[in-house]
Amino acid sequence: MAMMRETSAIAEPTAWTEDPRITPSRRADVGRTVEPGDDPSNPAAVHGIIGGSLALRRVIRLAEIVAATDAAVLIRGETGTGKELIGGLIHTLSTRRGRPFVKFNCTAIPAGLLESELFGHERGAFTGAIARRIGRFELAHGGTLLLDEIGDLPLDLQPKLLRVLEEQEFERVGSAHTIRSDVRVIAATNRPLEELVEAGEFRADLYYRLNVFPIDVPALRERPEDIPLLVRHFVAHHARSLGRRIESIPPDVMERLVRHPWPGNVRELQHAIHRAVILSRGASLQLPPLDAGVKIARTPAPPGETFDDVVRERILEVLRQTNGVVAGPRGAAARLGLKRTTLMSKMEKLGIGPGDMTTARAQRPVAQSAPSIAL
């Protein structure tokens, strides 16, 4: 999709529908975030989850499936990808939606106070405990507790969390009275817990207890087709809050935004758009220089690359991984979350054929023969 004309910044972006089988061209317009006029019938949009990519729709579909259960969920993904939003969506879609949704960041509290914050304490339990305090598990009774950055939970506190998950009971600090806990726990992390387990920094039994139903939230660079939707949304949102009128986004501006690697993901994109709206003069969005940010392994797209180039390279990358196989459970279509016919249509549109695979294989360091693109 080469951007040959200015894009309306205030047009309603097309978002996902509840049926993930519907192709993007047939999706309905729905509300996008928690603001007046939003469509409450679309929980993902109301939670600020914006995008129509198949990678994101797969995450939402998994959230829908697990929401009907009380299974523990482990949401994994880079910082800024919206893990907390996915946790909120699971709660909203669950039978616990009428009960509290309590969020707790394991890195935001000093290590010495974490136990009190999670389980509460009695008056006089320690110096400074001048009154009884209710912990997060009690506050979330009957509802959902989101433990963000679970990989940073101190090792000495992990057995106590495991006990709550296994036995559904705990005691406040300084009390011998056992309290029953009816809480659905969702954990989120941007750290590789498997590596922490191997290093002895995270208990294996707690890891397996939390990892009942893992959900991997894709990085923004892995779903570049969502960037125009997010850009239009953030421009409209910040222009409205700042009292500005941004009516268009120049093609070169959108191209730069799509090409940028966004190591900080959606959070970084939102801040960049906020800054751009503040600095823009007139009705057209003006984009200041983008920060280089944290270095990542992915090589930034070349300056002349268009949005279609990004999509084309992604499809070719997956085809190389599958040796050109499109269909089947291990084929490229399944890996991309597409129907075989949809992927073939995209390949035809982007001019991807057996010749492209031959060239790609010739450039690979490992010399091995493979068939042409297989259906």
SEKOL-34109 format. One line per 4 residues: number of its first residue (from 1); their letters; for each residue x, y, z of C-alpha. Coordinates in steps of 0.1 Angstrom, whole numbers, plus 2048, in hexadecimal, padded with zeros to 3 digits. Example, Ala and Ser with C-alpha at 12.3 -4.5 7.8 and 13.67 -1.06 7.14 Angstrom:
BEGIN
1	AS	87B,7D3,84E; 889,7F5,847
***
This chain:
BEGIN
1	MAMM	800,800,800; 815,81D,7F4; 809,83D,803; 804,854,7E5
5	RETS	7EC,86D,7F6; 7E8,87E,817; 7D6,86A,831; 7B9,878,844
9	AIAE	7C3,87B,869; 7A0,87C,876; 791,860,862; 785,843,878
13	PTAW	79E,826,874; 791,804,86C; 796,7ED,88A; 791,7C8,890
17	TEDP	76F,7B8,894; 767,79B,8AB; 769,782,88F; 78E,77D,886
21	RITP	785,76B,866; 778,78B,856; 792,79A,83F; 79F,7BE,845
25	SRRA	78B,7CB,827; 76B,7C0,838; 771,7CB,85B; 759,7E3,86B
29	DVGR	761,806,879; 760,804,89F; 76A,81A,8BC; 78F,81C,8C4
33	TVEP	797,826,8E8; 787,831,908; 778,852,8FD; 756,861,8F8
37	GDDP	744,852,8DA; 757,831,8DB; 745,811,8D3; 742,7FD,8F3
41	SNPA	739,7DE,8DF; 75D,7D9,8D5; 771,7D2,8F5; 793,7D2,8E3
45	AVHG	78E,7F4,8D4; 780,802,8F5; 7A0,7F6,905; 7B5,80A,8EC
49	IIGG	7C0,7EB,8D8; 7C2,7F9,8B5; 7CB,7E6,895; 7BF,7CE,87B
53	SLAL	7DE,7B9,875; 7DB,794,877; 7F7,792,892; 7E2,7A9,8A9
57	RRVI	7C2,797,8A0; 7D1,776,8AA; 7DA,785,8CC; 7B7,792,8D1
61	RLAE	7A8,770,8C7; 7BE,75F,8E1; 7B2,778,8FB; 78E,770,8F2
65	IVAA	794,74B,8F6; 7A6,74C,917; 78E,767,926; 773,74D,929
69	TDAA	789,739,942; 79A,741,962; 7BC,735,955; 7DB,748,95E
73	VLIR	7E8,75C,941; 80B,767,939; 80D,785,921; 82F,789,912
77	GETG	83C,7A5,8FC; 854,7C2,8F9; 84F,7E1,90D; 834,7F8,8FF
81	TGKE	821,7DD,8EB; 801,7E0,900; 803,7C1,917; 7EF,7D3,931
85	LIGG	7D3,7DA,918; 7D1,7B5,90F; 7CE,7AD,934; 7B2,7C6,937
89	LIHT	7A1,7B7,919; 7A2,794,927; 792,7A1,947; 777,7B4,934
93	LSTR	76E,795,920; 76D,77E,93F; 752,776,957; 765,78B,971
97	RGRP	760,7AB,95D; 748,7B8,978; 763,7B4,993; 783,7C8,998
101	FVKF	7A0,7C8,97F; 7BF,7D0,994; 7E0,7D9,984; 801,7D5,996
105	NCTA	824,7DC,988; 83E,7C7,999; 85A,7E0,993; 847,7FF,99F
109	IPAG	849,7F6,9C4; 869,7F2,9D9; 871,7CD,9DF; 86C,7D0,A05
113	LLES	848,7DB,A00; 83D,7C3,9E5; 82F,7A9,9FC; 81B,7C3,A0F
117	ELFG	80E,7D2,9EE; 803,7B0,9E1; 7F5,7A0,A00; 7EF,7BD,A18
121	HERG	7FB,7C1,A3C; 7ED,7C5,A5F; 7F3,7E4,A75; 815,7E1,A86
125	AFTG	821,7C6,A6F; 841,7DA,A69; 84E,7FD,A6F; 838,816,A5F
129	AIAR	819,7FF,A5D; 802,816,A6F; 7E2,807,A61; 7D6,7E8,A50
133	RIGR	7DC,7E7,A2B; 7C8,7D3,A12; 7DE,7C3,9F7; 7D8,7BF,9D2
137	FELA	7CC,79B,9D5; 7B0,7A6,9ED; 7A8,7C4,9D7; 7A5,7AE,9B9
141	HGGT	78F,793,9CA; 776,785,9B1; 788,797,995; 7A9,798,983
145	LLLD	7CC,7A2,98E; 7E5,7AC,974; 809,7A7,97F; 81D,7BC,967
149	EIGD	843,7B7,963; 840,796,976; 864,78E,96C; 870,7A8,985
153	LPLD	85F,798,9A3; 879,791,9BE; 882,76C,9C1; 87A,76B,9E7
157	LQPK	856,776,9E0; 84F,75D,9C3; 847,740,9DA; 82C,754,9EB
161	LLRV	81D,75E,9CA; 81E,739,9BF; 80B,72F,9DF; 7EF,748,9D7
165	LEEQ	7EC,73A,9B4; 7EC,716,9BF; 7D8,717,9E0; 7C5,738,9DA
169	EFER	7CC,745,9FD; 7E5,75C,A0F; 7EB,76F,A2F; 7F0,794,A33
173	VGSA	813,79E,A40; 811,79C,A66; 7F2,786,A67; 7EC,761,A6C
177	HTIR	7C9,763,A5E; 7C6,752,A3C; 7B2,764,A21; 7A3,752,A04
181	SDVR	7AB,760,9E2; 794,75F,9C4; 7A9,771,9AB; 7B2,76B,986
185	VIAA	7D6,773,981; 7E4,781,960; 80A,786,95F; 81C,79B,945
189	TNRP	841,79E,93E; 85A,7AC,925; 876,795,932; 87D,772,926
193	LEEL	871,75E,945; 880,73E,937; 8A3,74D,938; 89C,75A,95B
197	VEAG	892,737,966; 8B3,729,958; 8C6,744,96A; 8B5,73C,98B
201	EFRA	8A5,75E,98D; 881,752,988; 871,732,997; 869,717,97E
205	DLYY	84A,70C,990; 83C,730,990; 845,734,96C; 831,715,962
209	RLNV	814,720,978; 812,742,967; 819,735,944; 7F8,721,941
213	FPID	7ED,736,924; 808,74C,914; 800,769,8FD; 81B,779,8E9
217	VPAL	814,79D,8DF; 826,7A6,8BF; 83D,7C4,8BD; 831,7E1,8A8
221	RERP	84C,7DB,88E; 83C,7B8,889; 81B,7C7,87F; 823,7E6,86B
225	EDIP	802,7E6,85A; 7F3,7F2,87B; 809,811,87C; 7F2,827,865
229	LLVR	7D4,81E,87B; 7E7,827,89B; 7F5,847,88C; 7D2,853,881
233	HFVA	7C4,84B,8A3; 7DF,85C,8B7; 7DF,87B,8A1; 7B9,87E,8A5
237	HHAR	7BC,878,8CB; 7D8,890,8D2; 7CB,8AB,8BA; 7A9,8AA,8CC
241	SLGR	7B9,8AB,8EF; 7CF,8C9,8E4; 7B4,8DB,8D1; 7C7,8D8,8B0
245	RIES	7B9,8D0,88E; 7CE,8B8,87B; 7BC,8AF,85A; 7D6,89B,847
249	IPPD	7F6,886,84A; 80F,88B,82E; 819,86B,81C; 83E,86F,824
253	VMER	835,873,849; 821,853,849; 83D,841,836; 857,84C,851
257	LVRH	840,840,86C; 83B,81E,85C; 860,819,855; 86B,822,879
261	PWPG	874,803,88E; 862,810,8AD; 877,7FE,8C8; 85F,80D,8E2
265	NVRE	841,800,8CE; 81F,80F,8D1; 828,824,8EF; 845,834,8DC
269	LQHA	82F,83A,8BD; 815,84B,8D3; 82E,863,8E2; 83D,86B,8C0
273	IHRA	81B,874,8B3; 813,889,8D2; 833,89C,8CC; 82B,8A0,8A7
277	VILS	808,8AE,8AE; 817,8C7,8C6; 831,8D3,8AD; 81A,8D3,88E
281	RGAS	80F,8F4,880; 7F2,8F5,869; 7DB,8D8,85F; 7F5,8C0,854
285	LQLP	809,8A9,86C; 82E,8B3,86E; 845,898,87B; 864,8A2,88F
289	PLDA	883,88C,88D; 87D,86A,89D; 893,85F,8B9; 8AB,843,8B1
293	GVKI	89F,831,8D0; 8AE,811,8DD; 8C0,7FC,8C4; 8AF,7DC,8B9
297	ARTP	8BA,7BF,8A4; 8A3,7C7,887; 8B3,7DC,86B; 89E,7FB,864
301	APPG	88D,7FC,842; 8A0,80F,827; 895,833,820; 883,82A,7FF
305	ETFD	86E,80E,80E; 848,811,80D; 82E,801,823; 828,7E6,808
309	DVVR	84E,7DF,808; 84C,7D8,82E; 82F,7C0,829; 840,7AF,80C
313	ERIL	860,7A9,81F; 84D,79B,83C; 83B,782,825; 85C,778,815
317	EVLR	86D,774,837; 852,75B,841; 853,749,820; 879,745,824
321	QTNG	872,735,846; 85A,71C,837; 86F,715,818; 854,724,802
325	VVAG	837,70F,811; 817,724,812; 7FC,70C,81E; 7FA,6F3,83A
329	PRGA	7FE,6F6,860; 823,700,85D; 81F,714,83D; 824,73A,839
333	AARL	7FE,741,83A; 7FA,731,85C; 819,743,86A; 80B,764,85E
337	GLKR	7E8,75C,86A; 7DA,75E,847; 7C4,748,832; 7D7,738,815
341	TTLM	7C2,74A,7FB; 7C7,76B,80D; 7ED,767,80E; 7EE,75D,7E9
345	SKME	7DA,77C,7E1; 7F2,792,7F4; 810,781,7E3; 801,787,7C1
349	KLGI	7FA,7AC,7CA; 81E,7B1,7D6; 82D,79E,7B9; 83B,781,7CE
353	GPGD	843,762,7B9; 85A,744,7B7; 875,75A,7AA; 876,76E,7CA
357	MTTA	87A,74F,7DE; 896,743,7C8; 8A9,763,7CC; 8A3,763,7F2
361	RAQR	8B0,73F,7F5; 8CF,747,7E1; 8D7,763,7FA; 8D4,74C,818
365	PVAQ	8F4,741,829; 8E9,71D,82C; 8E9,70C,80A; 8CB,6F5,807
369	SAPS	8B3,6EE,7EB; 88D,6F4,7EF; 86F,6F3,7D9; 85E,711,7CA
373	IAL	841,721,7DD; 82A,704,7E6; 805,706,7EB
***
